[in-house]
Amino acid sequence: MYKYIFGRILGMIPNLFIITILIFSLAKLAPGDPFAMQMDPGISKEDIERQRAMYGIDDPIPKQYFVWLTNVVQGDFGNSLKTKRPVNDLINERIWNTVLLAALSLFITISIAIPLGILSARRPYSLVDYMGTTFSFTGLSIPNFYLGLLLIFVFALHFGWFPSQGTVTTSANYTGFRLFMDKLHHALLPAIAIGTSATAIYFRYMRSEMLEVIQKDFIRTAKSKGVPERKLLFKHTLRNAMIPIITLMGFEFGALVSGAIITEKVFSWPGIGTLFLDSILTRDYPTIMAISLIVAIAILIGNLIADILYSAVDPRIRYN
């Protein structure tokens, strides 16, 4: 197992190298100039050219890439062209908000999709199955940002049960556990908005995989041997049906780290997604490249974790 993990980590190095080339190339091919967007009449053309030279934008493309890659390897993503602050500081200020939102969203997804998928598979074409299917199609058809607006209108503006924006109650000086619960209170609506579509997808996969595994010969053999239904469900059927779900979670890991960009904007949630969108609008290329690289690394790590979990779920899978 350890040799496999070490080999996979080594295999990530050429993938990351190719990813850095793609990210840097796309940033350079993107239209627009961040300094040309500075509409302050007090900034002269000479000042703009001086800033371009200071950030090395006028240097040859290979030299720019080498300098950027060297700094990234050392953990330095450079300075933001918009705020002139280190990109590392901008990301550190927001990434934990996105992690909280992603963890809560994933918890909602798993706690609803998997039990509902199991119930639907055990009782196909029942009322529970029809309700789950209706929910899945509804969840897939409603965009996250539109669902977020509906949640704000109903639960924040109409009933007043939840706040409509921000991460904490600014008027209250909470600390410790109360501060954590206040953040959860603020994060619940955006987490539901982000997790609804994922819950619908996971439910459909869980239901279809459970129905397929139930029809397998080894399940019929286990039934004929008198294996208790509970053991048959959780030890044999569920473990085999979880493999596609783990695969989905591997890809979902990177998407959750990046944050739901539009949804974070709707809820004024200061996370990585909001920072990424603001950076695109202002052509802040160092920040854009940094977040894109972090998302790519998160996806690679998510797939590695998924491969490791395969052996935990299915004992037939072993990495020697």
Sine and cosine of phi, psi and omega as CSV:
sin_phi,cos_phi,sin_psi,cos_psi,sin_omega,cos_omega
0.00,0.00,-0.72,0.70,-0.03,-1.00
-0.92,0.40,-0.60,0.80,0.06,-1.00
-0.90,0.44,-0.62,0.78,0.01,-1.00
-0.91,0.41,-0.70,0.71,0.00,-1.00
-0.89,0.45,-0.69,0.73,0.01,-1.00
-0.89,0.45,-0.66,0.75,0.04,-1.00
-0.90,0.43,-0.62,0.78,0.03,-1.00
-0.91,0.41,-0.64,0.77,0.02,-1.00
-0.90,0.44,-0.66,0.75,0.07,-1.00
-0.90,0.44,-0.59,0.81,0.02,-1.00
-0.93,0.37,-0.33,0.94,0.04,-1.00
-0.95,0.30,-0.40,0.92,-0.11,-0.99
-0.88,0.48,-0.79,0.62,0.06,-1.00
-0.90,0.44,-0.55,0.83,0.06,-1.00
-0.89,0.46,-0.69,0.72,0.02,-1.00
-0.91,0.42,-0.60,0.80,0.03,-1.00
-0.88,0.47,-0.70,0.71,0.03,-1.00
-0.90,0.43,-0.63,0.78,0.01,-1.00
-0.89,0.45,-0.66,0.75,0.02,-1.00
-0.89,0.46,-0.62,0.78,0.04,-1.00
-0.89,0.45,-0.70,0.71,-0.01,-1.00
-0.90,0.43,-0.70,0.72,-0.01,-1.00
-0.89,0.46,-0.72,0.70,-0.01,-1.00
-0.91,0.42,-0.65,0.76,-0.02,-1.00
-0.91,0.41,-0.69,0.72,0.01,-1.00
-0.90,0.44,-0.61,0.79,0.03,-1.00
-0.90,0.43,-0.62,0.78,-0.01,-1.00
-0.97,0.25,-0.50,0.87,0.01,-1.00
-0.99,0.14,-0.24,0.97,-0.02,-1.00
-0.91,0.42,0.65,-0.76,0.01,-1.00
-0.95,0.30,0.42,-0.91,0.06,-1.00
0.97,-0.22,0.46,-0.89,0.00,-1.00
-0.80,-0.60,0.85,-0.53,-0.05,-1.00
-0.88,0.48,-0.53,0.85,-0.01,-1.00
-0.99,0.17,-0.51,0.86,0.05,-1.00
-0.93,0.38,-0.34,0.94,0.00,-1.00
-0.99,0.15,-0.10,0.99,0.03,-1.00
-0.98,0.20,0.98,-0.18,-0.15,-0.99
-1.00,0.03,0.13,0.99,0.02,-1.00
-0.90,0.44,0.87,-0.49,-0.02,-1.00
-0.90,0.43,-0.28,0.96,0.01,-1.00
-0.97,0.23,-0.20,0.98,0.00,-1.00
-1.00,-0.05,0.89,-0.45,-0.03,-1.00
-0.99,0.10,0.21,-0.98,0.03,-1.00
-0.89,0.45,-0.57,0.82,0.03,-1.00
-0.91,0.41,-0.60,0.80,0.04,-1.00
-0.90,0.43,-0.65,0.76,0.01,-1.00
-0.90,0.43,-0.69,0.72,0.02,-1.00
-0.90,0.44,-0.57,0.82,0.03,-1.00
-0.92,0.39,-0.63,0.78,0.05,-1.00
-0.92,0.38,-0.64,0.77,0.04,-1.00
-0.88,0.48,-0.66,0.75,0.02,-1.00
-0.93,0.37,-0.59,0.81,-0.02,-1.00
-0.91,0.41,-0.63,0.78,0.01,-1.00
-1.00,0.04,0.02,1.00,0.07,-1.00
0.96,0.28,0.33,0.94,-0.04,-1.00
-0.94,0.35,-0.44,0.90,0.00,-1.00
-1.00,0.09,-0.08,1.00,0.02,-1.00
-0.95,0.32,0.33,-0.95,0.09,-1.00
-0.84,0.54,0.55,-0.83,-0.06,-1.00
-0.84,0.55,-0.73,0.68,0.02,-1.00
-0.86,0.52,-0.61,0.79,0.02,-1.00
-0.92,0.39,-0.66,0.75,0.04,-1.00
-0.87,0.49,-0.69,0.73,-0.01,-1.00
-0.90,0.43,-0.69,0.73,-0.02,-1.00
-0.89,0.45,-0.69,0.72,0.01,-1.00
-0.90,0.44,-0.70,0.71,0.00,-1.00
-0.89,0.45,-0.71,0.70,-0.02,-1.00
-0.91,0.42,-0.64,0.77,0.03,-1.00
-0.87,0.48,-0.67,0.74,0.02,-1.00
-0.93,0.38,-0.63,0.78,-0.01,-1.00
-0.90,0.44,-0.67,0.74,0.03,-1.00
-0.86,0.51,-0.54,0.84,0.03,-1.00
-1.00,0.08,0.06,1.00,0.02,-1.00
0.99,0.11,0.30,0.95,-0.02,-1.00
-0.91,-0.41,0.91,-0.41,0.01,-1.00
-1.00,-0.04,0.12,0.99,0.03,-1.00
1.00,0.07,-0.21,-0.98,-0.01,-1.00
-0.95,-0.30,0.55,-0.84,0.06,-1.00
-0.93,0.37,0.71,-0.70,0.04,-1.00
-0.95,0.30,-0.36,0.93,-0.05,-1.00
-1.00,0.05,-0.78,0.63,-0.09,-1.00
-0.99,-0.17,-0.19,0.98,-0.04,-1.00
0.91,0.42,0.21,0.98,0.05,-1.00
-1.00,-0.09,0.38,-0.92,0.08,-1.00
-0.86,0.51,0.70,-0.72,0.01,-1.00
-0.89,0.46,-0.57,0.82,0.03,-1.00
-0.83,0.56,-0.67,0.74,0.00,-1.00
-0.92,0.40,-0.66,0.75,0.01,-1.00
-0.88,0.47,-0.66,0.75,-0.02,-1.00
-0.95,0.32,-0.68,0.74,-0.01,-1.00
-0.89,0.47,-0.52,0.86,0.01,-1.00
-0.94,0.34,-0.40,0.91,-0.14,-0.99
-0.90,-0.45,-0.35,0.94,-0.17,-0.99
-0.91,0.41,-0.54,0.84,-0.03,-1.00
-0.95,0.30,-0.46,0.89,0.13,-0.99
-0.91,0.42,-0.66,0.75,0.03,-1.00
-0.93,0.36,-0.62,0.79,0.03,-1.00
-0.89,0.46,-0.69,0.72,0.04,-1.00
-0.87,0.49,-0.72,0.69,-0.01,-1.00
-0.90,0.44,-0.66,0.75,-0.01,-1.00
-0.92,0.39,-0.68,0.73,-0.01,-1.00
-0.90,0.43,-0.68,0.74,0.01,-1.00
-0.92,0.40,-0.65,0.76,0.03,-1.00
-0.89,0.45,-0.69,0.72,0.01,-1.00
-0.92,0.40,-0.60,0.80,0.05,-1.00
-0.89,0.46,-0.69,0.72,0.03,-1.00
-0.89,0.46,-0.68,0.73,-0.03,-1.00
-0.88,0.47,-0.77,0.64,-0.08,-1.00
-0.94,0.35,-0.66,0.75,-0.07,-1.00
-0.93,0.36,-0.35,0.94,0.01,-1.00
-0.98,-0.21,-0.73,0.69,-0.16,-0.99
-0.92,0.39,-0.71,0.70,-0.08,-1.00
-0.93,0.36,-0.77,0.64,0.06,-1.00
-0.87,0.49,-0.65,0.76,0.00,-1.00
-0.92,0.39,-0.61,0.79,0.04,-1.00
-0.91,0.41,-0.62,0.78,0.03,-1.00
-0.91,0.41,-0.71,0.70,0.01,-1.00
-0.88,0.47,-0.66,0.75,-0.01,-1.00
-0.91,0.41,-0.61,0.79,0.00,-1.00
-0.95,0.31,-0.57,0.82,0.02,-1.00
-0.95,0.31,-0.51,0.86,0.00,-1.00
-0.79,-0.62,0.94,0.35,-0.02,-1.00
-0.90,0.43,0.60,-0.80,0.02,-1.00
0.90,0.43,0.38,0.92,0.11,-0.99
-1.00,-0.07,-0.01,-1.00,0.00,-1.00
-0.89,0.46,-0.65,0.76,0.03,-1.00
-0.89,0.46,-0.65,0.76,0.00,-1.00
-0.91,0.42,-0.69,0.73,0.02,-1.00
-0.91,0.41,-0.62,0.78,0.04,-1.00
-0.91,0.42,-0.68,0.74,0.03,-1.00
-0.90,0.43,-0.65,0.76,0.02,-1.00
-0.91,0.41,-0.66,0.75,0.04,-1.00
-0.89,0.46,-0.68,0.74,0.03,-1.00
-0.89,0.46,-0.66,0.75,-0.05,-1.00
-0.90,0.43,-0.70,0.71,0.01,-1.00
-0.92,0.39,-0.61,0.79,0.04,-1.00
-0.92,0.40,-0.70,0.71,0.00,-1.00
-0.90,0.44,-0.57,0.82,0.01,-1.00
-0.97,0.25,-0.45,0.89,-0.10,-0.99
-1.00,0.04,-0.33,0.94,-0.04,-1.00
-0.99,-0.11,0.85,-0.52,0.06,-1.00
-0.88,0.47,0.51,-0.86,-0.04,-1.00
-0.86,0.52,-0.68,0.73,-0.06,-1.00
-0.93,0.36,-0.56,0.83,0.02,-1.00
-0.94,0.33,-0.65,0.76,0.07,-1.00
-0.89,0.46,-0.61,0.79,0.06,-1.00
-0.87,0.49,-0.68,0.74,0.04,-1.00
-0.89,0.46,-0.65,0.76,0.04,-1.00
-0.90,0.45,-0.68,0.73,0.01,-1.00
-0.90,0.45,-0.64,0.77,0.04,-1.00
-0.89,0.45,-0.70,0.71,-0.04,-1.00
-0.90,0.44,-0.68,0.73,-0.10,-0.99
-0.99,0.17,-0.82,0.58,-0.19,-0.98
-1.00,-0.04,-0.35,0.94,0.01,-1.00
-0.99,-0.17,-0.76,0.65,-0.07,-1.00
-1.00,0.10,-0.69,0.72,-0.09,-1.00
-0.98,0.20,-0.83,0.56,-0.04,-1.00
-1.00,0.01,-0.45,0.90,-0.01,-1.00
0.95,0.32,0.42,0.91,-0.03,-1.00
-0.98,0.19,-0.51,0.86,-0.08,-1.00
-0.76,-0.65,0.45,-0.89,0.11,-0.99
-0.95,0.30,0.43,-0.90,-0.06,-1.00
-1.00,-0.09,-0.24,0.97,-0.02,-1.00
-0.35,-0.94,0.21,-0.98,0.05,-1.00
0.99,0.11,0.05,-1.00,-0.02,-1.00
-0.93,-0.36,-0.41,0.91,-0.01,-1.00
-0.60,-0.80,0.29,-0.96,0.09,-1.00
-0.99,0.16,0.95,-0.33,-0.11,-0.99
-0.92,0.39,-0.46,0.89,-0.04,-1.00
-0.98,0.20,-0.20,0.98,-0.03,-1.00
-0.93,-0.37,0.70,-0.71,0.00,-1.00
-0.99,-0.11,0.91,0.40,-0.01,-1.00
-0.97,0.24,0.48,-0.88,0.09,-1.00
-0.64,-0.77,0.33,-0.94,0.09,-1.00
0.88,0.47,-0.74,-0.67,-0.08,-1.00
-0.90,0.43,-0.60,0.80,0.00,-1.00
-0.91,0.42,-0.59,0.81,0.06,-1.00
-0.91,0.41,-0.67,0.74,0.02,-1.00
-0.89,0.46,-0.69,0.72,0.01,-1.00
-0.92,0.39,-0.56,0.83,0.05,-1.00
-0.91,0.42,-0.63,0.78,0.05,-1.00
-0.92,0.40,-0.64,0.77,0.06,-1.00
-0.88,0.47,-0.63,0.77,0.02,-1.00
-0.88,0.48,-0.65,0.76,0.03,-1.00
-0.96,0.28,-0.51,0.86,-0.11,-0.99
-1.00,0.09,-0.24,0.97,-0.15,-0.99
-0.90,0.44,-0.75,0.66,-0.03,-1.00
-0.89,0.45,-0.77,0.64,0.05,-1.00
-0.89,0.46,-0.53,0.85,0.04,-1.00
-0.92,0.40,-0.63,0.78,0.06,-1.00
-0.91,0.42,-0.67,0.74,0.01,-1.00
-0.88,0.47,-0.65,0.76,0.00,-1.00
-0.96,0.27,-0.65,0.76,-0.14,-0.99
-0.99,0.13,-0.20,0.98,-0.07,-1.00
-0.90,0.44,-0.74,0.67,-0.01,-1.00
-0.91,0.41,-0.64,0.77,0.04,-1.00
-0.91,0.42,-0.61,0.79,0.05,-1.00
-0.88,0.47,-0.67,0.74,0.03,-1.00
-0.89,0.47,-0.68,0.74,-0.01,-1.00
-0.92,0.39,-0.73,0.68,-0.02,-1.00
-0.88,0.47,-0.62,0.78,0.02,-1.00
-0.88,0.48,-0.72,0.70,-0.02,-1.00
-0.88,0.47,-0.69,0.73,0.02,-1.00
-0.91,0.41,-0.68,0.73,-0.03,-1.00
-0.89,0.45,-0.70,0.71,-0.01,-1.00
-0.89,0.45,-0.75,0.66,-0.06,-1.00
-0.92,0.40,-0.64,0.77,0.01,-1.00
-0.93,0.37,-0.64,0.77,0.04,-1.00
-0.89,0.46,-0.69,0.73,0.03,-1.00
-0.89,0.45,-0.59,0.81,0.00,-1.00
-0.95,0.32,-0.68,0.73,-0.03,-1.00
-0.93,0.37,-0.58,0.81,0.00,-1.00
-0.85,0.53,-0.51,0.86,-0.03,-1.00
-1.00,0.09,-0.03,1.00,-0.03,-1.00
-0.94,0.35,0.40,-0.92,-0.04,-1.00
-0.91,0.41,-0.61,0.79,-0.05,-1.00
-0.93,0.37,-0.44,0.90,0.07,-1.00
-0.95,0.32,-0.67,0.74,0.05,-1.00
-0.89,0.46,-0.64,0.77,0.02,-1.00
-0.90,0.44,-0.67,0.74,0.02,-1.00
-0.90,0.44,-0.61,0.79,0.05,-1.00
-0.90,0.44,-0.69,0.73,-0.04,-1.00
-0.92,0.39,-0.41,0.91,0.04,-1.00
-1.00,0.09,-0.02,1.00,0.05,-1.00
0.99,0.12,0.41,0.91,0.04,-1.00
-0.91,0.43,0.75,-0.66,0.00,-1.00
-0.83,0.56,0.54,-0.84,-0.08,-1.00
-0.88,0.47,-0.62,0.79,-0.01,-1.00
-0.90,0.45,-0.70,0.71,0.03,-1.00
-0.92,0.39,-0.62,0.79,0.02,-1.00
-0.89,0.45,-0.61,0.79,-0.04,-1.00
-0.96,0.30,-0.78,0.62,-0.15,-0.99
-1.00,0.06,-0.53,0.85,-0.05,-1.00
-1.00,0.03,-0.59,0.80,-0.09,-1.00
-0.97,-0.22,-0.81,0.58,-0.11,-0.99
-0.96,0.29,-0.79,0.62,-0.10,-0.99
-0.90,0.44,-0.67,0.75,-0.04,-1.00
-0.90,0.44,-0.60,0.80,0.04,-1.00
-0.96,0.27,-0.54,0.84,-0.02,-1.00
-0.98,0.21,-0.24,0.97,-0.06,-1.00
-0.98,0.18,-0.25,0.97,-0.08,-1.00
-0.87,0.49,-0.74,0.67,0.06,-1.00
-0.90,0.44,-0.53,0.85,0.03,-1.00
-0.91,0.42,-0.66,0.75,0.04,-1.00
-0.89,0.45,-0.63,0.78,0.05,-1.00
-0.87,0.49,-0.70,0.72,0.05,-1.00
-0.88,0.48,-0.66,0.75,-0.02,-1.00
-0.91,0.43,-0.53,0.85,0.04,-1.00
-0.88,0.47,-0.67,0.74,0.05,-1.00
-0.97,0.24,-0.51,0.86,-0.03,-1.00
-0.93,0.36,-0.42,0.91,-0.06,-1.00
-0.85,0.52,-0.73,0.68,0.02,-1.00
-0.92,0.39,-0.63,0.78,0.01,-1.00
-0.90,0.43,-0.60,0.80,0.01,-1.00
-0.94,0.33,-0.59,0.81,0.02,-1.00
-0.91,0.42,-0.65,0.76,0.01,-1.00
-0.93,0.38,-0.40,0.92,-0.01,-1.00
0.99,0.14,0.45,-0.89,0.10,-1.00
-0.99,0.16,0.97,-0.25,-0.20,-0.98
-0.84,0.54,-0.81,0.59,-0.07,-1.00
-0.93,0.37,-0.62,0.78,-0.01,-1.00
-0.90,0.43,-0.67,0.74,0.06,-1.00
-0.88,0.47,-0.59,0.81,0.02,-1.00
-0.93,0.37,-0.63,0.78,0.00,-1.00
-0.88,0.48,-0.66,0.75,-0.04,-1.00
-1.00,-0.05,0.12,0.99,-0.05,-1.00
0.77,0.63,0.68,0.73,-0.02,-1.00
-1.00,0.01,0.91,-0.42,-0.09,-1.00
-0.97,0.23,0.97,0.24,0.00,-1.00
-0.89,-0.46,-0.19,-0.98,-0.02,-1.00
-0.91,0.41,-0.59,0.81,0.00,-1.00
-0.88,0.47,-0.70,0.72,0.03,-1.00
-0.90,0.43,-0.67,0.74,0.03,-1.00
-0.89,0.46,-0.64,0.77,0.00,-1.00
-0.90,0.43,-0.69,0.72,0.01,-1.00
-0.91,0.41,-0.70,0.71,0.03,-1.00
-0.88,0.47,-0.59,0.81,0.00,-1.00
-0.93,0.37,-0.59,0.81,0.05,-1.00
-0.91,0.42,-0.69,0.73,-0.04,-1.00
-0.91,0.40,-0.48,0.88,-0.03,-1.00
-0.97,-0.24,0.14,0.99,0.00,-1.00
0.83,0.55,0.64,0.77,0.01,-1.00
-1.00,0.07,0.99,0.15,-0.17,-0.99
-0.90,0.43,-0.63,0.78,0.06,-1.00
-0.85,0.52,-0.64,0.77,0.02,-1.00
-0.94,0.33,-0.65,0.76,0.02,-1.00
-0.87,0.49,-0.73,0.69,-0.03,-1.00
-0.92,0.40,-0.61,0.79,0.00,-1.00
-0.90,0.43,-0.73,0.68,-0.02,-1.00
-0.92,0.40,-0.64,0.77,0.02,-1.00
-0.88,0.48,-0.65,0.76,0.01,-1.00
-0.93,0.37,-0.63,0.77,0.03,-1.00
-0.89,0.45,-0.66,0.75,0.03,-1.00
-0.90,0.43,-0.66,0.75,0.02,-1.00
-0.88,0.47,-0.69,0.73,0.04,-1.00
-0.89,0.45,-0.64,0.77,0.02,-1.00
-0.89,0.46,-0.62,0.78,0.02,-1.00
-0.91,0.41,-0.68,0.73,0.03,-1.00
-0.89,0.45,-0.68,0.74,0.02,-1.00
-0.91,0.41,-0.65,0.76,0.03,-1.00
-0.87,0.50,-0.66,0.75,0.04,-1.00
-0.93,0.37,-0.58,0.82,0.06,-1.00
-0.90,0.43,-0.70,0.71,0.04,-1.00
-0.89,0.47,-0.63,0.78,0.03,-1.00
-0.89,0.46,-0.67,0.74,0.03,-1.00
-0.89,0.46,-0.61,0.79,0.02,-1.00
-0.93,0.37,-0.62,0.78,-0.01,-1.00
-0.94,0.34,-0.39,0.92,0.04,-1.00
-0.82,0.57,-0.71,0.70,-0.04,-1.00
-0.93,0.36,-0.45,0.89,0.03,-1.00
-0.96,0.27,-0.57,0.82,-0.02,-1.00
-0.99,0.14,-0.70,0.71,-0.05,-1.00
-0.92,-0.40,0.94,-0.33,-0.04,-1.00
-0.92,0.40,-0.25,0.97,0.04,-1.00
-0.95,0.30,-0.33,0.94,-0.03,-1.00
-1.00,-0.04,0.86,-0.51,0.02,-1.00
-0.71,-0.71,0.63,-0.78,0.04,-1.00
-0.94,-0.35,0.95,-0.30,-0.02,-1.00
-0.97,-0.26,0.00,0.00,0.00,0.00
